[in-house]
Amino acid sequence: MRHRLIGASNDEVVTDLSLLDGLATTRAIRRYTNEPIPEADLNKMLFAATRAPSGSNRQPFRFMVFTDSERSQHVKQLIAQGAQSLWNAKRSDDGYDQGSGIEDDSPKARMARTMQHYVDHFADAPVLVLACLIRYREPSPTEGASVYPACQNLLLAARALGYGGVLTGFQGFVEEELRSYLEIPEEVALAAAITLGVPAGSHGPVRRRPLSNLVFADTWGEAAPWAHDPPGTAVLQSRFGPA
């Protein structure tokens, strides 16, 4: 993987990023500069996405890419409406403005600010990718296995090239409008809306629960004795416990 520092010019490669480092450091990026992503880099990202595995190698994934055209802006604004609706409901239902949420520097308050900024500026993202899935049979709980690996490949490739992104389900709240405007066939599922851009501001390390909480050996809940985090790993201590 090749990686450039945030703020460097699009064609400036400054360091190498190993595959394992890329996997361990790719996090959700929701704040972007207004710098466009060159088509050559988009091509690299989408090529990487389409190298992903799929059931029977049918490759049912399709990607619609929206940048700065008038049509693209309409699609971004449409999905931004869905984003606002979902976040407003979630903010209320999950009590983001209650409890620790009223403490300005609490994780809950920081997440609320991050999400509010993201949905407020959703339509400003330099690139929006609508990930789709062509269905060859009736909808199945496992059908995502043939599209979401490609989405992760896309985000990993973005990381390798110095960009950031995040996968959302906001398209689901305006699906009928999108189908009509984009003339998407009924047999095509709208799987995800992914925003991409040059990261703006500072972003902390990826934080996850300890590996021993997530990897079991032989018995459910029995931590694998060899499962441990590498030195320096940022560990998330969750109030929800080891489950």
VMD Tcl script that draws the C-alpha trace (Angstrom):
set ca {
  {0.00 0.00 0.00}
  {1.12 3.54 -0.71}
  {0.15 6.32 1.65}
  {0.42 10.09 1.63}
  {0.21 12.37 4.61}
  {-2.98 14.36 5.19}
  {-2.53 17.75 3.61}
  {-0.01 16.64 1.03}
  {-0.85 17.21 -2.62}
  {-2.76 14.47 -4.39}
  {0.27 13.26 -6.33}
  {2.73 13.34 -3.44}
  {3.54 9.87 -2.13}
  {5.37 10.19 1.16}
  {5.56 6.77 2.73}
  {4.69 3.10 2.47}
  {1.81 1.59 4.40}
  {1.84 -2.16 4.85}
  {-1.34 -4.13 4.32}
  {-1.54 -5.05 8.01}
  {-0.97 -1.44 9.06}
  {-3.70 -0.34 6.66}
  {-6.11 -2.88 8.12}
  {-5.35 -1.75 11.66}
  {-5.54 1.98 11.00}
  {-8.53 2.38 8.68}
  {-11.19 4.18 10.69}
  {-14.43 6.00 9.94}
  {-13.63 9.47 8.59}
  {-16.56 11.89 8.58}
  {-14.84 15.26 8.08}
  {-13.31 16.21 4.73}
  {-11.59 19.12 3.09}
  {-13.10 20.44 -0.14}
  {-10.19 18.99 -2.13}
  {-11.49 16.83 -5.00}
  {-10.34 13.26 -5.55}
  {-8.67 12.82 -8.96}
  {-10.32 10.35 -11.30}
  {-7.08 8.34 -11.42}
  {-7.35 7.73 -7.67}
  {-11.05 6.92 -7.92}
  {-10.14 4.36 -10.56}
  {-7.61 2.75 -8.20}
  {-10.14 2.61 -5.38}
  {-12.91 1.12 -7.49}
  {-10.51 -1.37 -9.05}
  {-9.57 -2.52 -5.54}
  {-13.24 -2.71 -4.60}
  {-14.05 -4.96 -7.53}
  {-11.28 -7.40 -6.57}
  {-13.37 -8.48 -3.59}
  {-14.83 -11.99 -3.38}
  {-18.50 -12.75 -4.03}
  {-20.74 -15.80 -4.00}
  {-19.94 -18.09 -6.97}
  {-17.82 -15.20 -8.27}
  {-20.96 -13.65 -9.76}
  {-19.61 -10.18 -8.91}
  {-23.10 -8.72 -8.37}
  {-21.74 -5.48 -6.90}
  {-22.15 -2.26 -8.84}
  {-20.96 1.21 -7.82}
  {-22.53 4.53 -8.76}
  {-20.07 7.40 -8.21}
  {-21.16 10.99 -7.64}
  {-18.75 13.92 -7.57}
  {-19.51 17.51 -8.55}
  {-22.02 17.47 -11.41}
  {-25.49 18.95 -10.98}
  {-26.92 15.43 -10.99}
  {-24.41 14.35 -8.35}
  {-25.30 17.29 -6.14}
  {-28.98 16.38 -6.32}
  {-28.24 12.80 -5.22}
  {-26.04 14.02 -2.37}
  {-28.73 16.41 -1.18}
  {-31.34 13.67 -1.37}
  {-29.33 11.26 0.77}
  {-28.40 14.13 3.11}
  {-32.11 14.47 3.88}
  {-32.19 10.80 4.85}
  {-29.09 11.29 6.98}
  {-30.68 14.15 8.90}
  {-33.87 12.18 9.50}
  {-32.02 9.14 10.82}
  {-29.65 11.10 13.03}
  {-32.42 13.26 14.51}
  {-34.34 10.13 15.49}
  {-31.26 8.33 16.82}
  {-30.10 11.38 18.80}
  {-33.46 11.50 20.55}
  {-34.07 7.76 20.96}
  {-30.56 7.02 22.26}
  {-30.47 9.99 24.62}
  {-27.40 11.69 23.20}
  {-28.35 14.92 24.98}
  {-28.94 13.25 28.34}
  {-26.72 11.74 31.02}
  {-23.05 12.04 30.10}
  {-24.14 13.68 26.86}
  {-24.51 16.99 28.67}
  {-20.80 16.89 29.59}
  {-19.04 18.72 26.77}
  {-15.97 16.48 26.65}
  {-17.63 13.11 27.23}
  {-17.34 10.42 24.51}
  {-21.11 10.62 24.07}
  {-21.05 14.39 23.50}
  {-18.08 14.15 21.14}
  {-19.85 11.49 19.08}
  {-22.97 13.66 18.92}
  {-20.94 16.62 17.65}
  {-19.16 14.45 15.10}
  {-22.40 12.99 13.76}
  {-24.16 16.35 13.69}
  {-21.32 17.88 11.68}
  {-21.33 14.87 9.35}
  {-25.02 14.98 8.51}
  {-25.00 18.78 8.28}
  {-22.21 18.61 5.70}
  {-23.07 15.28 4.08}
  {-23.78 16.86 0.70}
  {-20.37 18.59 0.77}
  {-18.41 15.33 0.65}
  {-16.19 15.39 -2.46}
  {-17.29 11.89 -3.48}
  {-20.36 9.78 -2.77}
  {-20.42 6.13 -3.78}
  {-23.72 4.26 -3.90}
  {-22.94 0.56 -3.53}
  {-25.53 -1.67 -5.18}
  {-26.19 -5.40 -5.42}
  {-27.84 -7.15 -8.36}
  {-30.12 -9.83 -6.93}
  {-30.25 -13.15 -8.76}
  {-32.78 -14.64 -6.35}
  {-35.15 -13.56 -3.59}
  {-33.65 -11.30 -0.88}
  {-31.50 -13.29 1.54}
  {-29.99 -12.51 4.97}
  {-26.60 -13.53 3.56}
  {-26.65 -11.53 0.34}
  {-24.56 -8.76 1.87}
  {-21.60 -11.15 1.78}
  {-21.38 -10.42 -1.95}
  {-21.22 -6.62 -1.67}
  {-19.86 -5.50 1.71}
  {-16.39 -7.03 1.26}
  {-16.11 -4.85 -1.86}
  {-17.12 -1.82 0.20}
  {-14.38 -2.56 2.74}
  {-11.86 -2.97 -0.07}
  {-12.89 0.48 -1.29}
  {-12.29 2.03 2.13}
  {-8.94 0.26 2.53}
  {-7.82 1.51 -0.87}
  {-8.89 5.02 0.10}
  {-6.79 4.75 3.25}
  {-3.79 3.56 1.24}
  {-4.05 6.60 -1.03}
  {-4.36 9.08 1.84}
  {-8.12 9.53 1.78}
  {-10.80 8.63 4.29}
  {-14.40 7.53 4.19}
  {-17.28 5.93 6.00}
  {-20.01 3.46 5.07}
  {-23.60 4.44 5.91}
  {-27.11 3.16 5.35}
  {-28.63 6.61 4.82}
  {-29.72 5.72 1.29}
  {-32.39 3.46 2.77}
  {-34.42 6.43 3.98}
  {-34.81 7.88 0.49}
  {-34.65 4.67 -1.54}
  {-37.77 5.21 -3.62}
  {-36.67 8.72 -4.58}
  {-33.22 7.43 -5.55}
  {-34.66 4.58 -7.60}
  {-36.89 6.93 -9.50}
  {-34.27 9.62 -10.12}
  {-31.45 7.21 -11.03}
  {-33.67 4.68 -12.85}
  {-32.36 1.80 -10.75}
  {-34.07 -1.53 -11.59}
  {-36.20 -3.20 -8.94}
  {-33.93 -6.26 -8.75}
  {-31.00 -4.07 -7.68}
  {-30.57 -3.56 -3.93}
  {-29.14 -0.29 -2.62}
  {-26.60 -1.62 -0.13}
  {-24.69 1.41 1.17}
  {-23.87 5.09 0.74}
  {-20.15 5.75 1.18}
  {-18.62 9.22 1.45}
  {-14.96 9.80 0.56}
  {-12.53 12.70 0.76}
  {-9.27 14.08 2.13}
  {-9.54 13.92 5.95}
  {-9.91 17.31 7.66}
  {-8.63 17.97 11.16}
  {-7.13 15.40 13.50}
  {-8.40 11.87 13.95}
  {-7.44 9.54 16.76}
  {-6.41 5.89 16.48}
  {-8.77 3.02 15.82}
  {-10.18 1.84 19.15}
  {-11.62 -1.62 19.58}
  {-12.41 -3.95 22.46}
  {-9.52 -6.16 23.61}
  {-8.94 -9.10 21.29}
  {-9.44 -11.49 24.21}
  {-13.04 -10.21 24.47}
  {-13.73 -11.01 20.85}
  {-11.89 -14.25 20.03}
  {-12.92 -17.52 21.67}
  {-11.31 -20.96 21.67}
  {-13.47 -24.11 21.63}
  {-16.18 -22.69 23.93}
  {-18.34 -19.57 23.64}
  {-16.98 -16.86 25.91}
  {-13.70 -18.68 26.57}
  {-10.93 -16.31 25.50}
  {-8.31 -17.85 23.24}
  {-5.08 -17.96 25.32}
  {-3.05 -16.65 22.39}
  {-5.40 -13.73 21.63}
  {-3.81 -10.44 22.68}
  {-3.43 -6.94 21.26}
  {-0.06 -5.79 19.90}
  {1.82 -3.30 22.09}
  {0.54 0.25 21.68}
  {-2.94 -0.76 20.56}
  {-5.68 1.72 21.51}
  {-8.18 -0.37 23.46}
  {-11.82 0.55 23.92}
  {-13.13 -0.21 27.38}
  {-16.82 -0.68 26.68}
  {-19.53 -0.29 29.30}
  {-21.31 -3.17 27.56}
  {-18.71 -5.67 28.75}
  {-17.03 -8.51 26.88}
  {-20.03 -9.73 24.86}
}
mol new
graphics top color blue
foreach p $ca { graphics top sphere $p radius 0.5 }
foreach p [lrange $ca 0 end-1] q [lrange $ca 1 end] { graphics top cylinder $p $q radius 0.2 }
display resetview
